[in-house]
Amino acid sequence: MMSCQAPPLSRRSLLRAGALTSVGIGLGGCGFMASRAPAAEDTQPPIDVKVDGDLVYFNWADYVDPSVFAGFQKEYGVKVVQSNFDSMPGMLAKLDAGNNYDLIFPSAKYTQRLVQAGRLRRIDHTKLRNAEAVYSGYDYFNDPWYDARSAHSVPFTMYKTGIGWRKDKLGNLSGSWQDLWDPAAKGTAFVLDDQDEALGMAALKLGIDLNTSEKADLDRITTLLKNLRSHLRGFSSDDYNNLLNGNTTITQAWSGDMVSVLNQAKNASVYGFEVAKEGSPINSDCYAIPSNAKHPGTAMLFIDYMLRPANVIKNMQYIGYPMPVHGTESAYAALVSRMPECVITPQDLKPDLYFRNPATAADSHARDAAWTDVKAG
């Protein structure tokens, strides 16, 4: 059992209304798949890994164990000044507005956007004492699709999306996304309030490319999701609280949040998590240093501090998400021993199951329009 209390909201919660309104800002600032223009990071000297000020930190809420922050502040004599975002588009909007952060935590596809726009500092992994446990232990991260040679990022967490449910209410499920349509769950089912996750689930169920922007595909996806809407209680990314509070009998859910449910539930045996046989979206978050960071040296020290195995284990136990640092795997396996379906390793990070950036602005707008159509009913 985790010794800490879980946060009041899912660590990956999205603003129900705000996420869509900020999409245009974020995409406009970071572009699509076009070649990157010359950027400040090309002329900036390598980061000198030393304390150069307090750490201005920007991440999902409650995504680092407070005791890890406390240890870092004590060891290096600095303060961690925290700000939180509630969506990836919201994070980009803050960057576009000119806000200065020393360390941010974008998902894979948003890391790619920021790299292409020249908005991240280069990270010399040889200057991080503890990075060896990442890059020698997991070849995948030596040259991931979203950041060639991991030149601007260090992997933070990994996760996958499946279905969480109440076994005491619904019994055993079939192992398919079709389970979200279970008649016994009518009026108590949720789909994540997340464009990629909702459209992606429907695409996988239909046997369509996860990231499709084709009109015919999107028409089939929107028809399927509109059919599901009358069955749902709603769209919500608070999978964690919805399950714990009895607001749902079944919900699309993130693997790490399910681990948190297990560790906070009075009776963990009533909860289940399944990975649909049609496919499970996977993702990873990264550490990244914006090109306008004022204290990049302190940011590097914090990344290195977070990569210490003891801190990795402490943080995994706190947030429920695995961190790809070799030597900590058994600790995560023990954490999810009651729900091994939550386990995810770099071997699971298949490119065709990642959410990818649309190739063009028209493709992006097509997906936005499909999601708007679904939400409008």
C-alpha positions in Angstrom: 0.0 0.0 0.0 1.2 3.5 -0.7 1.8 5.6 2.4 0.6 8.9 0.8 -2.9 10.1 0.1 -4.0 10.2 -3.5 -4.8 13.5 -5.1 -8.4 14.6 -5.4 -8.3 14.4 -9.2 -6.8 12.0 -11.7 -3.2 13.0 -12.4 -4.0 13.1 -16.1 -7.3 15.1 -15.8 -8.2 17.4 -18.7 -10.3 20.5 -18.6 -13.7 19.5 -19.9 -14.3 22.8 -21.7 -10.8 24.3 -21.8 -8.9 21.7 -23.7 -10.5 22.4 -27.1 -10.3 26.1 -26.8 -6.5 26.1 -26.5 -5.8 23.6 -29.3 -5.5 26.3 -31.9 -2.9 28.2 -29.9 -0.8 25.2 -29.2 -0.8 23.9 -32.8 -0.1 27.3 -34.2 2.9 27.8 -31.9 4.4 24.4 -32.6 3.4 23.6 -36.2 2.8 20.1 -37.6 5.3 17.9 -39.5 7.0 20.6 -41.4 10.8 21.0 -41.3 12.0 23.0 -38.3 13.2 26.5 -38.8 16.6 27.6 -37.4 16.2 27.9 -33.7 17.9 29.4 -30.7 18.8 25.9 -29.4 21.2 25.6 -32.3 23.4 28.4 -31.0 23.0 27.9 -27.3 26.0 26.5 -25.5 25.7 23.1 -23.7 23.9 23.3 -20.4 26.3 23.7 -17.4 24.9 21.2 -14.9 24.9 23.3 -11.7 22.6 25.3 -9.5 21.7 28.4 -11.4 18.6 29.4 -9.6 15.3 28.0 -8.2 13.6 25.4 -10.3 10.5 26.7 -12.1 8.6 23.4 -12.7 5.5 22.9 -15.0 3.8 19.5 -14.9 0.5 17.6 -14.3 -0.7 18.2 -10.8 0.6 15.8 -8.1 2.9 13.9 -10.6 6.0 13.9 -8.3 6.1 12.6 -4.7 6.3 15.7 -2.4 9.1 14.0 -0.4 11.2 13.9 -3.6 10.8 17.6 -4.0 11.7 18.1 -0.4 14.8 16.0 -0.7 16.0 17.9 -3.8 15.4 21.3 -2.2 17.3 20.2 0.9 20.3 18.7 -1.0 20.7 21.6 -3.4 19.5 24.5 -1.4 16.9 25.7 -3.9 13.2 26.0 -4.1 10.9 24.2 -6.5 8.3 26.8 -7.8 5.5 24.7 -9.1 2.8 25.4 -11.7 0.5 22.8 -13.2 -1.3 22.3 -16.5 -4.5 20.3 -17.1 -3.9 19.4 -20.8 -1.2 19.2 -23.3 -2.8 22.0 -25.4 -3.0 24.1 -22.2 0.7 23.5 -21.6 1.5 24.8 -25.1 -0.7 27.8 -24.7 1.3 28.8 -21.6 4.6 28.4 -23.5 3.2 30.4 -26.5 2.2 33.2 -24.1 5.9 33.5 -23.2 5.9 32.0 -19.8 9.3 30.9 -18.6 9.7 27.3 -17.2 12.8 25.4 -16.4 11.3 22.0 -16.8 8.2 20.7 -18.5 6.7 17.2 -19.1 5.3 16.8 -22.6 3.9 13.6 -23.9 5.7 11.9 -26.9 3.8 13.7 -29.7 4.0 17.1 -28.0 7.8 16.5 -27.5 8.0 16.0 -31.2 6.1 19.3 -31.9 8.4 21.3 -29.5 11.5 19.8 -31.0 10.4 20.6 -34.6 9.6 24.1 -33.5 13.1 24.5 -32.0 11.7 25.2 -28.6 13.6 22.8 -26.4 17.2 22.9 -25.2 19.5 20.0 -26.1 20.2 17.6 -23.2 23.7 16.0 -23.0 22.9 12.7 -21.4 26.6 12.1 -20.6 26.3 14.9 -18.0 23.5 13.0 -16.1 25.1 10.5 -13.8 22.0 8.4 -13.6 21.0 8.4 -17.2 23.0 5.3 -17.9 20.2 3.2 -16.3 17.8 4.5 -18.9 19.8 4.4 -22.1 21.8 1.2 -21.5 18.8 -0.6 -20.1 16.3 0.4 -22.7 17.4 0.7 -26.4 14.1 2.1 -27.4 14.8 5.5 -25.8 18.2 5.8 -27.5 16.4 6.9 -30.7 12.7 7.3 -30.2 10.5 8.4 -33.1 9.5 11.7 -31.4 13.0 12.9 -30.7 16.0 11.7 -32.7 18.6 10.3 -30.4 16.6 11.7 -27.4 18.6 14.9 -28.1 16.1 17.1 -26.3 14.4 14.8 -23.8 14.7 12.1 -21.2 11.8 9.6 -20.7 9.7 10.1 -17.6 6.8 7.7 -17.5 5.0 5.1 -19.6 1.3 4.1 -19.7 -1.4 2.5 -21.7 -5.1 2.9 -22.0 -7.7 0.2 -21.3 -10.9 -0.4 -19.4 -11.4 -0.2 -15.7 -14.5 -1.7 -14.2 -16.3 -2.9 -11.1 -16.2 -6.7 -11.0 -18.8 -6.8 -8.2 -21.3 -4.9 -10.5 -20.5 -6.3 -14.0 -18.7 -9.6 -13.4 -16.1 -10.7 -16.0 -15.8 -8.9 -19.3 -15.0 -10.1 -22.8 -11.6 -8.3 -23.3 -12.9 -6.0 -26.0 -13.7 -2.3 -26.4 -17.2 -3.6 -26.9 -17.4 -4.0 -23.2 -18.0 -0.2 -22.9 -21.4 -1.0 -24.5 -22.3 -3.6 -21.8 -26.0 -3.3 -21.3 -25.6 -3.7 -17.6 -23.5 -0.6 -17.5 -26.0 1.7 -19.3 -26.0 5.1 -17.6 -22.9 4.4 -15.5 -20.2 4.2 -18.2 -17.6 6.8 -19.0 -15.2 7.5 -21.9 -12.1 9.6 -21.3 -12.7 13.3 -22.0 -9.7 13.3 -24.3 -9.8 13.6 -28.1 -7.0 11.2 -28.9 -8.2 8.6 -26.4 -11.9 8.6 -27.5 -11.3 8.7 -31.2 -8.5 6.2 -30.8 -10.6 3.7 -28.9 -13.3 3.9 -31.6 -10.7 3.5 -34.4 -9.2 0.4 -32.8 -12.6 -1.1 -32.3 -13.3 -0.6 -36.0 -9.9 -1.9 -37.1 -8.9 1.6 -38.3 -5.5 3.4 -38.0 -5.3 4.9 -34.5 -4.4 8.3 -35.9 -6.5 8.4 -39.0 -7.6 11.8 -40.5 -9.4 10.3 -43.5 -13.0 11.6 -43.8 -14.5 8.2 -44.4 -12.8 6.8 -41.3 -13.7 9.8 -39.1 -17.3 9.4 -40.2 -17.4 5.8 -39.0 -15.7 6.8 -35.8 -18.1 9.6 -35.0 -21.1 7.4 -35.8 -19.8 4.7 -33.4 -19.2 7.2 -30.6 -22.5 8.9 -31.1 -24.1 5.5 -30.8 -22.3 5.0 -27.5 -23.3 8.4 -26.1 -26.8 7.4 -25.1 -25.3 4.6 -23.1 -22.8 6.8 -21.3 -23.1 8.7 -18.1 -20.6 11.1 -19.7 -17.1 11.9 -20.8 -14.6 12.3 -17.9 -10.9 12.0 -17.5 -11.3 11.6 -13.7 -11.2 7.8 -14.1 -9.6 7.5 -10.6 -12.3 9.2 -8.6 -15.2 7.9 -10.7 -14.2 4.4 -9.8 -13.4 5.0 -6.2 -16.5 7.1 -5.5 -18.9 4.7 -7.2 -19.8 7.1 -10.0 -19.1 4.5 -12.7 -19.2 0.7 -13.1 -17.0 0.9 -16.2 -14.7 3.5 -17.7 -12.0 3.9 -20.3 -8.9 4.3 -18.0 -5.2 4.9 -17.8 -3.1 2.1 -16.4 -1.3 4.3 -13.8 -4.6 5.6 -12.5 -5.8 2.1 -12.0 -2.7 1.3 -9.9 -3.7 4.3 -7.7 -7.2 3.0 -7.5 -5.9 -0.4 -6.2 -3.7 1.3 -3.6 -6.4 3.5 -2.3 -9.5 1.3 -2.4 -11.0 -0.2 0.7 -11.6 -3.4 -1.2 -9.3 -3.6 -4.2 -10.6 -7.0 -5.3 -13.8 -5.5 -6.7 -11.8 -3.6 -9.5 -10.5 -4.9 -12.7 -8.5 -3.6 -15.6 -8.4 -5.1 -19.1 -6.4 -4.3 -22.3 -8.7 -4.7 -25.2 -7.8 -7.4 -27.8 -8.3 -4.9 -30.6 -5.3 -2.9 -29.3 -4.4 -0.6 -26.5 -3.1 3.0 -27.0 0.3 3.5 -25.4 2.2 6.7 -24.5 5.1 8.1 -22.6 5.9 11.4 -21.0 9.2 13.2 -21.1 11.4 15.6 -19.1 12.2 18.5 -21.4 13.9 21.9 -20.9 12.3 24.9 -22.8 14.6 27.0 -24.9 13.8 30.1 -22.8 14.5 28.4 -19.5 16.2 30.7 -17.1 17.7 28.0 -14.9 18.5 25.0 -17.2 21.4 23.9 -14.9 19.0 23.4 -12.0 16.6 21.6 -14.3 19.4 19.1 -15.3 20.2 18.5 -11.6 16.5 17.8 -11.0 16.3 15.3 -13.8 19.4 13.5 -12.6 18.0 13.5 -9.0 14.7 12.0 -10.2 16.7 9.2 -12.1 18.2 7.9 -8.9 16.7 4.5 -8.3 15.5 5.2 -4.8 13.6 8.3 -6.1 12.3 6.4 -9.1 10.8 3.7 -6.8 9.4 6.3 -4.4 7.8 8.2 -7.3 6.3 5.1 -9.0 4.7 4.1 -5.7 3.2 7.6 -5.5 1.9 8.1 -9.0 1.2 4.5 -10.1 3.1 4.9 -13.4 6.3 3.1 -14.3 9.5 5.0 -15.1 11.9 3.4 -17.5 15.0 3.2 -15.3 16.7 -0.2 -15.3 16.9 -1.8 -11.9 13.5 -0.6 -10.7 11.3 -3.1 -12.7 10.8 -5.5 -9.8 9.6 -2.6 -7.6 6.9 -1.8 -10.1 6.0 -5.4 -10.6 5.4 -5.7 -6.9 3.3 -2.5 -7.0 1.0 -4.0 -9.7 1.1 -7.6 -8.6 -2.7 -7.6 -8.0 -3.4 -6.1 -11.4 -0.6 -7.2 -13.8 -2.5 -6.0 -16.8 -1.2 -2.5 -15.8 2.4 -3.5 -16.5 3.9 -1.7 -19.5 7.5 -1.9 -20.6 9.5 -0.3 -23.5 8.9 -3.5 -25.5 5.2 -2.5 -25.5 5.9 0.9 -27.0 5.0 0.0 -30.6 4.9 3.0 -33.0 1.5 2.1 -34.5 -0.1 2.4 -31.0 1.3 5.8 -30.1 -0.8 8.9 -30.7 0.9 10.8 -33.5 0.9 14.4 -34.8 -1.3 15.0 -37.9 0.6 15.5 -41.0 -1.1 18.8 -42.0 -3.2 21.5 -40.5 -6.2 20.1 -42.5 -5.7 16.7 -40.9 -5.7 18.3 -37.5 -8.8 20.3 -38.2 -10.6 17.2 -39.4 -9.9 15.4 -36.2 -10.9 18.4 -34.1 -14.1 18.6 -36.0 -14.9 15.0 -35.5 -14.4 15.3 -31.8 -16.5 18.5 -31.6 -19.2 16.5 -33.5 -19.1 13.7 -31.0 -19.2 16.0 -27.9 -22.1 17.9 -29.4 -24.1 14.8 -29.5 
